[in-house]
Amino acid sequence: MLFLAQDGITNGAIYALLGFGLVLVFAVTRVILIPQGEFITFGAFTYAALSSGTLPRTAQLACALGVIAFCVELVSIRHQLSIRRLVRAALLFVIMPAVIWLVAMIAAKYSRSVPANLAVSLLIVAPIGLYIYRIVYQPMAHASVLVLLIASVGVHLALQGMGLVFFGAEGMRAPPITEVAFSIGPLRVTGQALAVYVIAALLIVGLWLFFGYTLYGKALRATAVNRVGARLVGVRTVLSGQMAFVLAAAIGAISGILIVPMTTIYYDSGFLVGLKGFIAAIVGGLGSYPLTAMAAVAVGLVEAFSSFYASNFKEVIVFTLIVPVLLLRSLAVPEVEEEKD
């Protein structure tokens, strides 16, 4: 039971991070970020490639998406074109990906430091979230939740196909972040599991400080509470959406970096992991970070014990957790008449 509980808490910490990213994006933009799993895969492959001394293909993907985003931006501002807006778009969508590619080449050739590889991996993957938001979600920011959900499914399928093209069907694995290990009674705690706990705790504290004590964090909270009200008091909702997607991509990349030393990651592995983070977010109500964290740990524990007692039905049991939650919520929420056109 102790070994299973340890495994469940380790997985639950990762699911909590993914759940935070999903809650953040949904609260700010009303987008259910199904492609969160692809950020896991991209982060894992980027870190594994840098650890092996090869240039990660995600740098090329970031450049390609940046060029597409630049073209979309030019079409959007064609009637209000100015030197300032053109320079800003070029810096954000063309020059920045080129600089990231250069940094990735230098890191792949010379860096063998785990913290440096981790930082470069985040530097490569986080802007991908920004470019995806600009290409897909920003033009339809005022669409209904259903339309945004359908768009998310399309983005997930597209990114999964890109993952197959850029990374191939072969799996990848990376060395652990640290080799430290110690025993607590009968339990042996590995350095990788310890890194999961520490990084998850630091991210939770960091997000709490960011949302509670920084101007941009408060702007994101204001957008989440009332999008129209936030715009009326001067909060740029487009910037809030961009920041939410960058944070979600970074959180997904960190989750992938934490997972890839423990299991082999394939181009489509992130989807299943991301779904479990989605279960945690749904159980937490898609709005509460503490509830999401507790639900994620519960999902991890259920998965760990199910893998031991009923391994054939592990995924079924985990995903069935969402059914009673949805039933209870449907009974608790009063019936609302559908809006008429």
N, C-alpha and C positions, 0 to 999 in steps of 0.2 A: 504493500500500500504506500509506503514511503517513497519508493522509486517511482511509482505511477503518479503520486502527487507531485513529486519534483518535476517530472516530465510535463504534467498538465500545467503547472504554474509557469514553466518555461515557455510552452506554447501559448499560454494565456497572455503572457506579457507581450508577445509579438502580435497576437490578435488585438490586444488593447491598443497598440500603436496604430494598427490599420483601422480599427474602429474610430479612433480620434480623427484620422484623416478623413474618413467618410462623413463623420458628424460635422467636421469643420466645413467641408465643401458643401454639404447639403444645407447647412444653416445659412451660409452666406449666399449661395447661388441657386439653391433648390435642385441641384444636380445630384442624382444618385450615382456616384463615381464607380461604375462597374470596371473601368480600366485600371483601377487601383492595383489589381493583380499584375498588370503589365509593368508597373513601376517596380514591383518586387523583383520581377524577372530581370529588368534592365539593371537595377542596382546590383543584383547578384552576379550577373554576367560581367558587368563593368569591374567590380571588385576582383572577381576571379581572373579576368584577363590581365588587370594591372599586377596582380600577385604573381602571375606567370611571366611577366615581362613582355606582354604583347599589347598592341594598341587596341583598346576596346572599340567594337563596331558601333557602340552607342554614340561615340563622338561624331561619327559620320551621320547617324540618324538625327542627332541634334542639329547638325548643319543643314541637312535636307529639310527638316521641319522648320528651321529658322528661315530659310529661303522662301518656303511656301507661305509662312506667316507674313513675311515682308511683302510678298505680292498681294496677299489679302489686305494688308494695311494700306498699301498704295491705292487699291481699288476703293477702300473705305474713305480715304481722305482726298480723293481726286478732285472733289468740288471745293475743298478748303485747304488746298495744298500750300504749304509754306516751307521755307528753309528750315525753320526750327523743328517742325513736325517730321520733315523728311530726314533730318540728321538724327533725330531721336529714334525713328523707326530703323534707320540703318545701323545705329549703334546697338540697339536691342536685338534685332533679328538677323543681322549679317555679321557685324564685327564681333559681337560677343560669342557666337558659336565658333567663329574662326579662332578666337583667342582660346576658347575651351579646347578645341582640337589641338592647338599648339601645346597647351599645358598637358593634355593627355599624352601626346607624343613624347614630351620630355619625361613625364612620370613613368611611362612604360619603359623607357630606355634606361633611366638612371635611378628611379626610386624603388627601394625595397623596404620602406618603412610602412608599417601597418597604419598608423595615424595619417600619413601622407596619402596613401592609397585610398583610405576611407574618405578623406576630404575631397580628393580629386573625383572619386565616384559620385559624391553628392553634387559637386560642381558640374558634372556632366549631365546627371539625370534630372536634377531640379528644374533647369530651364525647359526641359521637354514638356513638363506640365504647363509652363507658361505658354509655349508655342501651341500646344493642343487646345488650350483655352482660347487663344486668339483665333485659331483656324476654325474651330467647331462651335464652341459654346458662346463666345462673345457676340457673334452675329444673331444668336437666337436667345439672348439673355432674358427676354420678356415672354418667351413661349411658356406653354403649360408644362407641368411636371411630367405628364405623360410623353410629350414630345421630347423633352430633355432626356427622359429615360430611354426612349427609342434611339436617340442620338448616342447615348452612352453605350448601348449594345453595339451599334455600328462602329464606334471608336474602338471598343474592345476587340471586335473581330478584325478590324484593320490593323491595330497594333500587334495582335497575335500573329497575323500573317507577316507583318514586317519583322517580327521577332524570328520567325522561321527563315525569312530571307537573309537577315543580317547575321544570325547566330547559328543557323543550321539546326538539324534534329539531334545533334549530339548534346549530351548533358555536360555540365561543368560543376566543379567543386573547388573550393578555396581552402587554404590553410586556416586554422583557427586564429582568432584575433589575439589570443594569449594561450600559452601552454600551461599556465598555472593551474594546479589542482590540489585539493585538500579534502579531508574526510571529516564529516560530522556524524559521529557514531557509526551506524552501518551505511550511511549515505556517502557517496563520493561525488563531490561537486567539481565539475570541470571548469576550466577557465572560460570556455565559450558560454556555458550556462550563466556563469557569474557576469560575463560581459552583457548578456541579454538583460539580466536584472538591473545592472548599473545603468546601462544606456537607456532602458525603458524608464527607470526612475528619473534620470536626468532630463529626459524629454518631457515627461509629465510635469516636472517642476518648471522646466523652461517654458512650456506652453502656458502654465498658470501665471508665471511672471510676465510673459509676453502679452497675454490678454488682459491682465489686471493692471499693469503698470506702464505700458508703452502706448504712445499715441496711435500707432498703426493697429495695435492689438485692440484698443478700444474702438477704433473705426470698424474693425471686423465684427466686433460684438454688436455695435450699433446697426450695422448692415444686417446681421443675423436677426436682431430683434424686430426691426422695422426698416425695410429697404427704402420705402418712399420717404419716411421721416429722415433717414440718414442722408438721402440726397438733398432734402430741403435744408439741412443744416451744414451742407458743404462737403459731405463725405463722398468721395469718388467711388461709386459702386463698381465701376470697371476695374479700378485699381484693387479694390477689395477682392474681386473675383480672381484677378491675376495672383495676388498674394496667397489666396486660399489654395489655388492649384499648385503653386510653387511649394507651399508647405506640405500639401498632400503628396506630391511627387517625392519630396525629400524624405518624408516619413516612410513611404513605400520603399524607397531605395535603402534606407537604414534597415528596414525589416528584411529585405532581401540579403543585405550584407550579413545580418545576424543569422540567417537561415542557411546560407550556402556552405558554411563550414560543417554543418551538421547533416546535410542531406544533399544528394545530387539534384541540381535544378535544370529543368528543360525549358524550352521556349514557352510551353503552355502550363508550367507548374504553378505560376503565380495566381492563376485564376481560382483554383481550388482554395488556396490559402486566403486570397482576398475575400472569397465567399464566406469563410468562417469569421473573418473580421466584420463582414457585413451582417452576419447573424448576431454578433455581439452588439453592433450598432443598433440593429432593429430591437433587440431585447432591451437595450438601454434607452430606447425611445427616439433615436436619431436627434437628440437634443441635449443630452446630459453626459458630460465627460465622466463623472464619478460612476454613474450607473453603467456606462459603457465599459469602464475598467473592470467593474465587478462582474458584469456579464461575460467579458472576455475570459477572465480567470475561470468562471464556471464552465464556459465552452471548452476551454483547454482541459479541465479536469474530466468532464464528461467524455471528451475524445480519448484521453489517456486510459481511463478505466474501460471504455468501450473497446479499445484496441486489444485489451487483455482478455476481457470476458466474452466479447462477441466481435472478433476482428472483421468477420465478413460483413457485418452490418454497422461498422464504425461510422461511416459517412452518413448512412441513413439515420442513425440515432442522433448525430450532431445536428443535421439539418431539420429533423423533426422537432427540435427545440423551438423553432419559430412558430409552429402551429398553435400551441396553447397560448402563446403570447399574443398572436394576432386575434385569436378568438376572444381573449379577455379584453383586448383593446376595442374590438368591434362591439362588445357588449357594454363597455364603459362609456364609449363616446355616443352622444345623442345623435339621432338620425338628422341629417341635413339635406334639405331639398336641393337637387341638382340645379345649377344655374342654367337658365334658358338663354338662347341666343337672341 
